[in-house]
Amino acid sequence: MATQYEITGTTAKAIGSSIEQGVVDGKLAPGTALPPVRRLAERLGVSAGTVATTYKELRRRGIVMTHGRAGTVIAEAPAVASRRPPPVPDGVPDLAGGHPDPAFLPAALPTARLSPGVRSHRARPRLAGLEELARAWYERDGVPSAHLTFAQGALDSIARLLSVELKPGDAVAMEDPGYHHLLDLVPALGLRSVPVAVDDEGIRPDALRAAQRAGVRAVVYSPRAQNPYGGWFSEERRAALLEVLDGAPDVLVIEDDHAADIAGVPLHSLTTGGLARWAQVRTVSKHLGTDLRWGALACDRTTLARHDGRLLLTSGWVSHVLQETVARLMTDPATRALVDRAGTAYARRRASLLAELSARGIAAHGASGMNVWVPVRDEAAVVNGLRTRGWWVAAGARFRLTSAPGVRITTAGLTPGDAERLAADLAAVRGESQVTYGG
């Protein structure tokens, strides 16, 4: 029951605003139970229908959730207060952020030119040179590129796709554990998340089939460098997933290949499997620069029309200055060599930590990408224990819907020597937490 915050208002809009403000101010924390409809109606002197309307609207907006007998509670990731990671303590290596090693990012950006004069970029939103480069980028991995567009990064593109394809209340199949910003995005759009379990080969066919039976309208997944688990589609997994999707031609399949150039493994994409509705999103933020908010989208003809129709009505286009900057980086020989070295180094560093953990009897997952997922019994105990030993890793709660606890360790900047020390510290902390957990 929410006892520390007084909900006010006499209309559905006012009551909803009061609850939303409580969430924004942190006075209604995730998981806080709201009063039952009739009780709050009596307290405010309004009809039960008014409160019911309030709760329905807040559910649609992803601010509250209804849990059967538990009633209505503040969502774990309310759309007005998305989960943010805690600040990294001073002097502690950040192995929680999922960021690339700065040593493998270009030190300087090539000079870009402002578009001459005043003209409408909506008429020609994409630079021809970058469009050609993007097509080649996709075709390198066998992804169809006949229909292609740009966006301000992967999340921007995925948000636009979901908002034009689905209506509030529709269900989306989501990786569990999965990328926390995507897990926050879905309820923020008024959609429902249906968890799909993952393993070392990505999303599991049985879990996807169960989600399909639950009526999902879209599925979002990564074919490699899955975040946080590191899963990577094998050819067999790809075939099994396509078999599941064969009976669902109306489901929009969104493939997030965010780490295409540094995943360290080849691509086995569902986009080449004859799907009716599909899109693959790529971005350059992991290998060219975290502040380069540019992404490419290859998709079917209908998806392209709907995505760009909404883009035209909102931002209109992606900055041509940004496009030219990305194009120059993609064609710069020194930058390409740096990206190649990054992919090799990330694979070696990830493998080094996995080997050190395995030598100590610790199960971990990280078949591709820059992260390793370590199952634990008590996330807080492990995170805090490693912090006292000088390491900062991410608690798994931000990445999970219904899956078991774990911690995510970003290995991009972890040297082999550091991996040995971290594994030893993790083994010690894990042992201590299990003793405490067991009483």
C-alpha positions as a Markdown table, in Angstrom:
| # | Residue | x | y | z |
|---|---|---|---|---|
| 1 | Met | 0.0 | 0.0 | 0.0 |
| 2 | Ala | 1.3 | 3.5 | -0.8 |
| 3 | Thr | 1.4 | 5.1 | 2.6 |
| 4 | Gln | 4.2 | 7.7 | 2.2 |
| 5 | Tyr | 2.6 | 9.6 | -0.7 |
| 6 | Glu | -0.8 | 11.2 | -0.8 |
| 7 | Ile | -2.5 | 10.8 | -4.2 |
| 8 | Thr | -4.8 | 13.8 | -5.0 |
| 9 | Gly | -7.2 | 14.8 | -7.7 |
| 10 | Thr | -10.9 | 14.7 | -8.6 |
| 11 | Thr | -10.7 | 13.8 | -12.3 |
| 12 | Ala | -9.0 | 10.9 | -14.0 |
| 13 | Lys | -6.4 | 13.2 | -15.5 |
| 14 | Ala | -5.6 | 14.9 | -12.2 |
| 15 | Ile | -5.3 | 11.6 | -10.3 |
| 16 | Gly | -3.1 | 10.2 | -13.0 |
| 17 | Ser | -0.9 | 13.4 | -12.9 |
| 18 | Ser | -0.6 | 13.0 | -9.1 |
| 19 | Ile | 0.6 | 9.4 | -9.4 |
| 20 | Glu | 3.0 | 10.3 | -12.2 |
| 21 | Gln | 4.5 | 13.1 | -10.2 |
| 22 | Gly | 5.0 | 10.7 | -7.3 |
| 23 | Val | 6.9 | 8.4 | -9.6 |
| 24 | Val | 9.0 | 11.2 | -11.1 |
| 25 | Asp | 9.9 | 12.5 | -7.6 |
| 26 | Gly | 10.9 | 9.0 | -6.4 |
| 27 | Lys | 8.1 | 8.9 | -3.8 |
| 28 | Leu | 6.4 | 6.0 | -5.5 |
| 29 | Ala | 9.1 | 3.6 | -6.2 |
| 30 | Pro | 8.9 | 0.6 | -8.6 |
| 31 | Gly | 6.9 | -2.2 | -7.1 |
| 32 | Thr | 4.9 | 0.2 | -4.8 |
| 33 | Ala | 1.3 | -1.0 | -4.5 |
| 34 | Leu | -1.4 | 1.6 | -5.3 |
| 35 | Pro | -4.7 | 1.6 | -3.3 |
| 36 | Pro | -7.5 | -0.6 | -4.6 |
| 37 | Val | -9.8 | 1.2 | -7.0 |
| 38 | Arg | -12.8 | 1.5 | -4.6 |
| 39 | Arg | -10.6 | 2.5 | -1.6 |
| 40 | Leu | -8.9 | 5.3 | -3.5 |
| 41 | Ala | -12.3 | 6.4 | -5.0 |
| 42 | Glu | -13.8 | 6.7 | -1.5 |
| 43 | Arg | -10.7 | 8.6 | -0.2 |
| 44 | Leu | -10.9 | 11.1 | -3.1 |
| 45 | Gly | -14.7 | 11.4 | -3.2 |
| 46 | Val | -14.9 | 10.2 | -6.8 |
| 47 | Ser | -16.5 | 7.3 | -8.6 |
| 48 | Ala | -14.8 | 4.0 | -8.9 |
| 49 | Gly | -15.0 | 4.3 | -12.6 |
| 50 | Thr | -12.9 | 7.5 | -12.5 |
| 51 | Val | -10.1 | 5.7 | -10.6 |
| 52 | Ala | -10.4 | 2.6 | -12.9 |
| 53 | Thr | -10.0 | 4.9 | -15.9 |
| 54 | Thr | -6.9 | 6.5 | -14.3 |
| 55 | Tyr | -5.3 | 3.1 | -13.7 |
| 56 | Lys | -6.1 | 1.9 | -17.2 |
| 57 | Glu | -4.4 | 5.0 | -18.8 |
| 58 | Leu | -1.4 | 4.6 | -16.5 |
| 59 | Arg | -1.1 | 0.9 | -17.6 |
| 60 | Arg | -1.3 | 1.9 | -21.2 |
| 61 | Arg | 1.5 | 4.4 | -20.7 |
| 62 | Gly | 3.7 | 1.8 | -18.9 |
| 63 | Ile | 3.7 | 3.6 | -15.6 |
| 64 | Val | 1.8 | 0.9 | -13.6 |
| 65 | Met | 1.2 | -2.8 | -13.9 |
| 66 | Thr | -1.6 | -5.1 | -12.6 |
| 67 | His | -0.5 | -8.3 | -10.8 |
| 68 | Gly | -3.7 | -10.2 | -10.1 |
| 69 | Arg | -4.4 | -10.3 | -6.4 |
| 70 | Ala | -1.4 | -8.1 | -5.8 |
| 71 | Gly | -3.4 | -5.3 | -7.4 |
| 72 | Thr | -1.9 | -2.3 | -9.3 |
| 73 | Val | 1.7 | -1.5 | -8.7 |
| 74 | Ile | 4.3 | 1.0 | -10.0 |
| 75 | Ala | 6.0 | -0.7 | -13.0 |
| 76 | Glu | 9.6 | -1.9 | -12.5 |
| 77 | Ala | 10.7 | 0.5 | -15.2 |
| 78 | Pro | 8.0 | 3.2 | -15.3 |
| 79 | Ala | 8.0 | 5.1 | -18.6 |
| 80 | Val | 8.5 | 8.4 | -16.8 |
| 81 | Ala | 11.5 | 7.3 | -14.8 |
| 82 | Ser | 13.4 | 4.7 | -16.9 |
| 83 | Arg | 16.0 | 2.6 | -15.1 |
| 84 | Arg | 19.4 | 4.2 | -15.1 |
| 85 | Pro | 22.6 | 2.6 | -13.9 |
| 86 | Pro | 24.1 | 3.8 | -10.6 |
| 87 | Pro | 27.1 | 6.1 | -10.9 |
| 88 | Val | 30.5 | 4.5 | -11.1 |
| 89 | Pro | 32.6 | 5.1 | -7.9 |
| 90 | Asp | 35.7 | 7.2 | -8.4 |
| 91 | Gly | 38.9 | 5.2 | -9.1 |
| 92 | Val | 37.0 | 1.9 | -9.9 |
| 93 | Pro | 37.3 | 0.3 | -13.4 |
| 94 | Asp | 33.9 | 0.4 | -15.1 |
| 95 | Leu | 33.1 | -3.1 | -16.2 |
| 96 | Ala | 29.3 | -2.4 | -16.0 |
| 97 | Gly | 28.6 | 0.1 | -18.8 |
| 98 | Gly | 28.8 | -2.1 | -21.9 |
| 99 | His | 31.1 | 0.5 | -23.5 |
| 100 | Pro | 33.9 | -0.1 | -26.0 |
| 101 | Asp | 37.6 | 0.4 | -25.1 |
| 102 | Pro | 38.4 | 4.1 | -26.0 |
| 103 | Ala | 41.7 | 2.9 | -27.3 |
| 104 | Phe | 39.9 | 1.3 | -30.3 |
| 105 | Leu | 37.8 | 4.4 | -31.2 |
| 106 | Pro | 39.0 | 7.1 | -33.6 |
| 107 | Ala | 40.9 | 9.8 | -31.8 |
| 108 | Ala | 39.7 | 12.5 | -34.2 |
| 109 | Leu | 36.7 | 12.8 | -36.5 |
| 110 | Pro | 37.2 | 13.8 | -40.2 |
| 111 | Thr | 36.0 | 17.2 | -41.1 |
| 112 | Ala | 32.4 | 17.3 | -42.2 |
| 113 | Arg | 30.8 | 20.1 | -44.3 |
| 114 | Leu | 27.6 | 21.9 | -43.5 |
| 115 | Ser | 24.9 | 21.5 | -46.2 |
| 116 | Pro | 25.1 | 24.6 | -48.5 |
| 117 | Gly | 22.3 | 27.1 | -48.4 |
| 118 | Val | 18.8 | 26.7 | -47.1 |
| 119 | Arg | 16.8 | 23.7 | -48.5 |
| 120 | Ser | 14.5 | 20.9 | -47.4 |
| 121 | His | 16.4 | 17.8 | -46.6 |
| 122 | Arg | 13.1 | 15.9 | -46.5 |
| 123 | Ala | 13.2 | 15.6 | -50.2 |
| 124 | Arg | 16.6 | 13.8 | -50.1 |
| 125 | Pro | 17.1 | 12.6 | -46.6 |
| 126 | Arg | 20.0 | 10.2 | -47.2 |
| 127 | Leu | 23.4 | 11.0 | -48.7 |
| 128 | Ala | 23.9 | 8.9 | -51.7 |
| 129 | Gly | 27.5 | 8.0 | -50.7 |
| 130 | Leu | 26.5 | 6.8 | -47.3 |
| 131 | Glu | 23.5 | 4.9 | -48.7 |
| 132 | Glu | 25.9 | 3.0 | -51.0 |
| 133 | Leu | 28.3 | 2.3 | -48.1 |
| 134 | Ala | 25.4 | 1.0 | -46.0 |
| 135 | Arg | 24.2 | -1.3 | -48.7 |
| 136 | Ala | 27.7 | -2.8 | -49.0 |
| 137 | Trp | 27.8 | -3.1 | -45.2 |
| 138 | Tyr | 24.7 | -5.3 | -45.2 |
| 139 | Glu | 25.6 | -7.2 | -48.3 |
| 140 | Arg | 28.9 | -8.2 | -46.8 |
| 141 | Asp | 27.0 | -10.4 | -44.3 |
| 142 | Gly | 24.3 | -11.5 | -46.8 |
| 143 | Val | 21.5 | -9.3 | -45.5 |
| 144 | Pro | 19.1 | -8.1 | -48.3 |
| 145 | Ser | 19.6 | -4.3 | -48.8 |
| 146 | Ala | 17.1 | -3.4 | -51.5 |
| 147 | His | 15.1 | -1.4 | -49.0 |
| 148 | Leu | 17.2 | 0.7 | -46.7 |
| 149 | Thr | 16.9 | 3.8 | -44.6 |
| 150 | Phe | 18.7 | 5.7 | -41.7 |
| 151 | Ala | 17.8 | 6.6 | -38.1 |
| 152 | Gln | 19.3 | 8.2 | -35.1 |
| 153 | Gly | 20.6 | 5.0 | -33.7 |
| 154 | Ala | 19.2 | 1.5 | -33.1 |
| 155 | Leu | 16.8 | 2.4 | -30.3 |
| 156 | Asp | 15.4 | 5.3 | -32.3 |
| 157 | Ser | 14.7 | 3.0 | -35.2 |
| 158 | Ile | 13.2 | 0.2 | -33.1 |
| 159 | Ala | 11.0 | 2.6 | -31.2 |
| 160 | Arg | 9.6 | 4.0 | -34.5 |
| 161 | Leu | 9.0 | 0.5 | -35.9 |
| 162 | Leu | 7.1 | -0.6 | -32.8 |
| 163 | Ser | 5.1 | 2.6 | -32.6 |
| 164 | Val | 3.9 | 2.5 | -36.2 |
| 165 | Glu | 3.2 | -1.3 | -36.3 |
| 166 | Leu | 1.6 | -2.0 | -32.9 |
| 167 | Lys | -1.1 | -0.4 | -30.8 |
| 168 | Pro | -1.2 | 0.0 | -27.0 |
| 169 | Gly | -1.7 | -3.3 | -25.3 |
| 170 | Asp | -0.1 | -5.4 | -28.1 |
| 171 | Ala | 2.6 | -7.9 | -27.0 |
| 172 | Val | 6.2 | -8.0 | -28.0 |
| 173 | Ala | 8.6 | -11.0 | -27.6 |
| 174 | Met | 11.7 | -9.8 | -25.8 |
| 175 | Glu | 14.9 | -11.5 | -24.9 |
| 176 | Asp | 15.2 | -12.4 | -21.2 |
| 177 | Pro | 17.8 | -11.5 | -20.0 |
| 178 | Gly | 18.0 | -8.7 | -22.6 |
| 179 | Tyr | 19.1 | -5.1 | -23.2 |
| 180 | His | 17.7 | -3.0 | -20.5 |
| 181 | His | 16.9 | 0.1 | -22.6 |
| 182 | Leu | 14.8 | -2.1 | -24.9 |
| 183 | Leu | 13.1 | -3.7 | -21.9 |
| 184 | Asp | 12.2 | -0.1 | -20.7 |
| 185 | Leu | 11.2 | 1.0 | -24.2 |
| 186 | Val | 8.4 | -1.5 | -24.7 |
| 187 | Pro | 6.2 | -0.6 | -21.7 |
| 188 | Ala | 7.0 | 3.1 | -22.4 |
| 189 | Leu | 5.2 | 2.6 | -25.7 |
| 190 | Gly | 2.2 | 1.1 | -23.9 |
| 191 | Leu | 3.1 | -2.4 | -25.1 |
| 192 | Arg | 3.4 | -5.7 | -23.2 |
| 193 | Ser | 6.7 | -7.6 | -22.9 |
| 194 | Val | 6.6 | -11.4 | -23.3 |
| 195 | Pro | 9.9 | -12.9 | -22.1 |
| 196 | Val | 11.8 | -15.2 | -24.4 |
| 197 | Ala | 14.5 | -17.2 | -22.7 |
| 198 | Val | 18.0 | -17.1 | -24.2 |
| 199 | Asp | 21.1 | -19.4 | -24.1 |
| 200 | Asp | 24.5 | -19.4 | -25.7 |
| 201 | Glu | 22.9 | -19.6 | -29.2 |
| 202 | Gly | 20.5 | -16.7 | -28.6 |
| 203 | Ile | 16.7 | -16.9 | -28.2 |
| 204 | Arg | 15.4 | -20.4 | -27.7 |
| 205 | Pro | 12.9 | -21.8 | -30.3 |
| 206 | Asp | 10.7 | -23.3 | -27.6 |
| 207 | Ala | 10.4 | -20.0 | -25.8 |
| 208 | Leu | 9.7 | -18.2 | -29.0 |
| 209 | Arg | 7.0 | -20.7 | -29.9 |
| 210 | Ala | 5.4 | -20.1 | -26.5 |
| 211 | Ala | 5.5 | -16.3 | -27.0 |
| 212 | Gln | 3.9 | -16.8 | -30.4 |
| 213 | Arg | 1.1 | -18.8 | -28.8 |
| 214 | Ala | 0.7 | -15.8 | -26.4 |
| 215 | Gly | -0.2 | -13.6 | -29.4 |
| 216 | Val | 2.9 | -11.5 | -29.9 |
| 217 | Arg | 2.8 | -9.0 | -32.7 |
| 218 | Ala | 6.6 | -8.5 | -32.9 |
| 219 | Val | 9.9 | -10.0 | -31.8 |
| 220 | Val | 13.1 | -8.2 | -31.0 |
| 221 | Tyr | 16.4 | -10.0 | -30.7 |
| 222 | Ser | 20.1 | -9.9 | -31.4 |
| 223 | Pro | 21.6 | -12.6 | -33.7 |
| 224 | Arg | 25.1 | -12.2 | -32.2 |
| 225 | Ala | 26.7 | -10.2 | -29.3 |
| 226 | Gln | 23.4 | -10.6 | -27.4 |
| 227 | Asn | 23.3 | -8.2 | -24.5 |
| 228 | Pro | 23.9 | -9.2 | -21.7 |
| 229 | Tyr | 24.2 | -13.0 | -22.3 |
| 230 | Gly | 26.5 | -12.9 | -25.4 |
| 231 | Gly | 24.4 | -15.4 | -27.4 |
| 232 | Trp | 25.2 | -16.1 | -31.1 |
| 233 | Phe | 22.9 | -17.8 | -33.6 |
| 234 | Ser | 24.4 | -21.0 | -35.0 |
| 235 | Glu | 23.1 | -22.2 | -38.4 |
| 236 | Glu | 21.0 | -24.8 | -36.6 |
| 237 | Arg | 19.5 | -22.3 | -34.3 |
| 238 | Arg | 18.7 | -20.0 | -37.2 |
| 239 | Ala | 16.9 | -22.8 | -39.0 |
| 240 | Ala | 14.9 | -23.8 | -35.9 |
| 241 | Leu | 13.8 | -20.2 | -35.3 |
| 242 | Leu | 12.7 | -19.8 | -39.0 |
| 243 | Glu | 10.6 | -22.9 | -38.6 |
| 244 | Val | 8.8 | -21.4 | -35.6 |
| 245 | Leu | 8.2 | -18.1 | -37.5 |
| 246 | Asp | 7.0 | -19.8 | -40.6 |
| 247 | Gly | 3.5 | -20.0 | -39.2 |
| 248 | Ala | 3.4 | -16.3 | -38.1 |
| 249 | Pro | 3.6 | -14.2 | -41.3 |
| 250 | Asp | 2.1 | -11.1 | -39.6 |
| 251 | Val | 4.7 | -11.0 | -36.8 |
| 252 | Leu | 7.3 | -8.2 | -37.3 |
| 253 | Val | 10.8 | -9.6 | -36.8 |
| 254 | Ile | 13.3 | -7.0 | -35.7 |
| 255 | Glu | 16.9 | -8.1 | -35.7 |
| 256 | Asp | 19.3 | -5.9 | -33.7 |
| 257 | Asp | 22.8 | -6.4 | -35.0 |
| 258 | His | 24.2 | -3.5 | -33.0 |
| 259 | Ala | 27.8 | -5.0 | -32.8 |
| 260 | Ala | 28.1 | -6.1 | -36.4 |
| 261 | Asp | 31.7 | -5.1 | -36.8 |
| 262 | Ile | 33.1 | -6.2 | -33.4 |
| 263 | Ala | 31.0 | -9.2 | -32.5 |
| 264 | Gly | 33.9 | -11.5 | -33.3 |
| 265 | Val | 31.7 | -14.1 | -35.0 |
| 266 | Pro | 29.9 | -14.5 | -38.4 |
| 267 | Leu | 26.3 | -13.6 | -38.8 |
| 268 | His | 23.5 | -16.2 | -39.3 |
| 269 | Ser | 20.6 | -13.9 | -39.9 |
| 270 | Leu | 16.9 | -14.7 | -40.0 |
| 271 | Thr | 16.5 | -11.8 | -42.5 |
| 272 | Thr | 17.6 | -14.1 | -45.3 |
| 273 | Gly | 15.0 | -16.7 | -44.5 |
| 274 | Gly | 12.1 | -15.4 | -46.6 |
| 275 | Leu | 10.2 | -13.6 | -43.8 |
| 276 | Ala | 7.2 | -11.5 | -44.8 |
| 277 | Arg | 7.9 | -8.7 | -42.3 |
| 278 | Trp | 11.4 | -8.0 | -41.1 |
| 279 | Ala | 14.0 | -5.4 | -40.3 |
| 280 | Gln | 17.6 | -5.5 | -39.3 |
| 281 | Val | 19.0 | -2.5 | -37.4 |
| 282 | Arg | 22.7 | -1.6 | -37.2 |
| 283 | Thr | 24.6 | 1.2 | -35.5 |
| 284 | Val | 28.1 | 2.5 | -35.4 |
| 285 | Ser | 28.2 | 3.6 | -31.8 |
| 286 | Lys | 30.1 | 0.5 | -30.5 |
| 287 | His | 32.9 | 0.6 | -33.1 |
| 288 | Leu | 33.2 | 4.2 | -34.3 |
| 289 | Gly | 32.1 | 6.3 | -31.3 |
| 290 | Thr | 29.4 | 6.3 | -28.6 |
| 291 | Asp | 28.3 | 9.8 | -29.5 |
| 292 | Leu | 27.7 | 9.0 | -33.2 |
| 293 | Arg | 24.0 | 8.5 | -33.0 |
| 294 | Trp | 23.5 | 7.0 | -36.5 |
| 295 | Gly | 22.0 | 3.7 | -37.5 |
| 296 | Ala | 21.0 | 1.9 | -40.7 |
| 297 | Leu | 17.8 | -0.1 | -41.2 |
| 298 | Ala | 17.4 | -2.8 | -43.9 |
| 299 | Cys | 13.9 | -4.2 | -44.1 |
| 300 | Asp | 11.0 | -5.2 | -46.4 |
| 301 | Arg | 9.1 | -2.7 | -48.6 |
| 302 | Thr | 6.1 | -2.2 | -46.3 |
| 303 | Thr | 8.2 | -1.7 | -43.2 |
| 304 | Leu | 10.4 | 0.9 | -45.0 |
| 305 | Ala | 7.3 | 2.8 | -46.0 |
| 306 | Arg | 5.8 | 2.9 | -42.5 |
| 307 | His | 9.1 | 3.7 | -40.8 |
| 308 | Asp | 10.0 | 6.6 | -43.2 |
| 309 | Gly | 6.4 | 7.9 | -43.2 |
| 310 | Arg | 6.7 | 8.4 | -39.4 |
| 311 | Leu | 10.2 | 9.8 | -39.7 |
| 312 | Leu | 9.0 | 12.3 | -42.3 |
| 313 | Leu | 6.4 | 13.6 | -39.8 |
| 314 | Thr | 8.9 | 13.9 | -36.9 |
| 315 | Ser | 12.6 | 14.6 | -37.2 |
| 316 | Gly | 12.3 | 14.4 | -41.0 |
| 317 | Trp | 15.9 | 13.2 | -41.6 |
| 318 | Val | 19.2 | 12.3 | -40.0 |
| 319 | Ser | 21.6 | 15.2 | -39.9 |
| 320 | His | 23.6 | 15.3 | -43.2 |
| 321 | Val | 26.6 | 16.5 | -41.1 |
| 322 | Leu | 26.4 | 13.3 | -39.1 |
| 323 | Gln | 25.9 | 11.2 | -42.2 |
| 324 | Glu | 29.0 | 12.7 | -43.9 |
| 325 | Thr | 31.1 | 12.1 | -40.7 |
| 326 | Val | 30.0 | 8.5 | -40.6 |
| 327 | Ala | 30.7 | 8.1 | -44.4 |
| 328 | Arg | 34.2 | 9.5 | -44.0 |
| 329 | Leu | 35.0 | 7.2 | -41.0 |
| 330 | Met | 33.7 | 4.1 | -42.9 |
| 331 | Thr | 36.0 | 4.8 | -45.8 |
| 332 | Asp | 39.1 | 5.8 | -43.8 |
| 333 | Pro | 41.7 | 3.0 | -44.0 |
| 334 | Ala | 43.2 | 3.8 | -40.6 |
| 335 | Thr | 39.7 | 3.6 | -38.9 |
| 336 | Arg | 38.9 | 0.3 | -40.6 |
| 337 | Ala | 42.2 | -1.1 | -39.4 |
| 338 | Leu | 41.4 | 0.1 | -35.9 |
| 339 | Val | 38.0 | -1.5 | -36.0 |
| 340 | Asp | 39.6 | -4.8 | -37.1 |
| 341 | Arg | 42.0 | -4.7 | -34.2 |
| 342 | Ala | 39.2 | -4.0 | -31.9 |
| 343 | Gly | 37.2 | -7.0 | -32.9 |
| 344 | Thr | 40.2 | -9.3 | -32.4 |
| 345 | Ala | 41.1 | -7.8 | -29.0 |
| 346 | Tyr | 37.5 | -8.0 | -27.7 |
| 347 | Ala | 37.2 | -11.6 | -28.7 |
| 348 | Arg | 40.6 | -12.4 | -26.9 |
| 349 | Arg | 39.6 | -10.5 | -23.8 |
| 350 | Arg | 36.2 | -12.1 | -23.5 |
| 351 | Ala | 37.7 | -15.5 | -24.0 |
| 352 | Ser | 40.4 | -14.8 | -21.4 |
| 353 | Leu | 37.8 | -14.0 | -18.7 |
| 354 | Leu | 35.7 | -17.0 | -19.6 |
| 355 | Ala | 38.8 | -19.3 | -19.3 |
| 356 | Glu | 39.8 | -17.8 | -15.9 |
| 357 | Leu | 36.3 | -18.3 | -14.6 |
| 358 | Ser | 36.0 | -21.8 | -15.9 |
| 359 | Ala | 39.3 | -22.7 | -14.2 |
| 360 | Arg | 37.7 | -21.7 | -10.9 |
| 361 | Gly | 34.5 | -23.7 | -11.5 |
| 362 | Ile | 32.4 | -20.7 | -12.3 |
| 363 | Ala | 29.8 | -21.0 | -15.1 |
| 364 | Ala | 29.6 | -18.0 | -17.4 |
| 365 | His | 28.2 | -17.1 | -20.8 |
| 366 | Gly | 29.7 | -15.0 | -23.6 |
| 367 | Ala | 29.9 | -16.6 | -27.0 |
| 368 | Ser | 30.3 | -13.2 | -28.8 |
| 369 | Gly | 30.4 | -9.5 | -28.2 |
| 370 | Met | 31.8 | -7.4 | -25.3 |
| 371 | Asn | 30.0 | -8.8 | -22.3 |
| 372 | Val | 30.0 | -11.9 | -20.1 |
| 373 | Trp | 27.0 | -13.0 | -18.0 |
| 374 | Val | 27.7 | -14.8 | -14.8 |
| 375 | Pro | 24.8 | -16.5 | -13.0 |
| 376 | Val | 24.8 | -15.7 | -9.2 |
| 377 | Arg | 22.5 | -16.3 | -6.3 |
| 378 | Asp | 22.6 | -12.8 | -4.8 |
| 379 | Glu | 23.4 | -10.0 | -7.2 |
| 380 | Ala | 23.7 | -7.3 | -4.6 |
| 381 | Ala | 26.2 | -9.3 | -2.6 |
| 382 | Val | 28.4 | -10.0 | -5.6 |
| 383 | Val | 28.3 | -6.4 | -6.9 |
| 384 | Asn | 29.1 | -4.9 | -3.5 |
| 385 | Gly | 31.7 | -7.5 | -2.8 |
| 386 | Leu | 33.5 | -6.8 | -6.1 |
| 387 | Arg | 33.3 | -3.1 | -5.5 |
| 388 | Thr | 35.2 | -3.5 | -2.2 |
| 389 | Arg | 37.9 | -5.3 | -4.3 |
| 390 | Gly | 38.1 | -2.5 | -6.8 |
| 391 | Trp | 35.7 | -3.8 | -9.6 |
| 392 | Trp | 32.4 | -2.3 | -10.8 |
| 393 | Val | 30.1 | -4.7 | -12.5 |
| 394 | Ala | 26.4 | -4.5 | -13.4 |
| 395 | Ala | 23.7 | -6.2 | -11.4 |
| 396 | Gly | 21.5 | -8.3 | -13.6 |
| 397 | Ala | 18.2 | -6.9 | -12.3 |
| 398 | Arg | 18.1 | -4.2 | -15.0 |
| 399 | Phe | 18.4 | -6.8 | -17.7 |
| 400 | Arg | 15.9 | -9.4 | -16.5 |
| 401 | Leu | 12.1 | -10.0 | -16.8 |
| 402 | Thr | 11.7 | -13.5 | -15.3 |
| 403 | Ser | 15.1 | -15.1 | -15.8 |
| 404 | Ala | 17.5 | -16.1 | -13.0 |
| 405 | Pro | 19.8 | -13.6 | -11.3 |
| 406 | Gly | 23.3 | -12.8 | -12.6 |
| 407 | Val | 25.8 | -10.1 | -13.2 |
| 408 | Arg | 27.1 | -8.6 | -16.4 |
| 409 | Ile | 30.8 | -7.9 | -16.9 |
| 410 | Thr | 31.9 | -5.8 | -19.8 |
| 411 | Thr | 35.2 | -7.2 | -21.0 |
| 412 | Ala | 36.1 | -4.7 | -23.7 |
| 413 | Gly | 38.8 | -3.0 | -21.6 |
| 414 | Leu | 39.8 | -6.0 | -19.5 |
| 415 | Thr | 43.4 | -7.2 | -20.0 |
| 416 | Pro | 44.4 | -10.8 | -19.5 |
| 417 | Gly | 46.1 | -10.0 | -16.3 |
| 418 | Asp | 43.1 | -8.1 | -15.0 |
| 419 | Ala | 40.9 | -11.1 | -16.0 |
| 420 | Glu | 42.9 | -13.4 | -13.8 |
| 421 | Arg | 42.6 | -11.1 | -10.8 |
| 422 | Leu | 38.9 | -10.4 | -11.4 |
| 423 | Ala | 38.1 | -14.1 | -11.7 |
| 424 | Ala | 39.9 | -14.8 | -8.4 |
| 425 | Asp | 38.0 | -12.0 | -6.7 |
| 426 | Leu | 34.7 | -13.1 | -8.1 |
| 427 | Ala | 35.3 | -16.7 | -6.9 |
| 428 | Ala | 36.0 | -15.3 | -3.4 |
| 429 | Val | 33.0 | -13.0 | -3.4 |
| 430 | Arg | 30.7 | -15.7 | -4.8 |
| 431 | Gly | 31.8 | -18.1 | -2.1 |
| 432 | Glu | 31.2 | -15.5 | 0.6 |
| 433 | Ser | 27.7 | -14.6 | -0.7 |
| 434 | Gln | 26.7 | -18.2 | -0.9 |
| 435 | Val | 27.7 | -18.8 | 2.7 |
| 436 | Thr | 25.7 | -15.7 | 3.8 |
| 437 | Tyr | 22.8 | -16.6 | 1.5 |
| 438 | Gly | 22.7 | -20.1 | 3.0 |
| 439 | Gly | 22.6 | -18.7 | 6.5 |
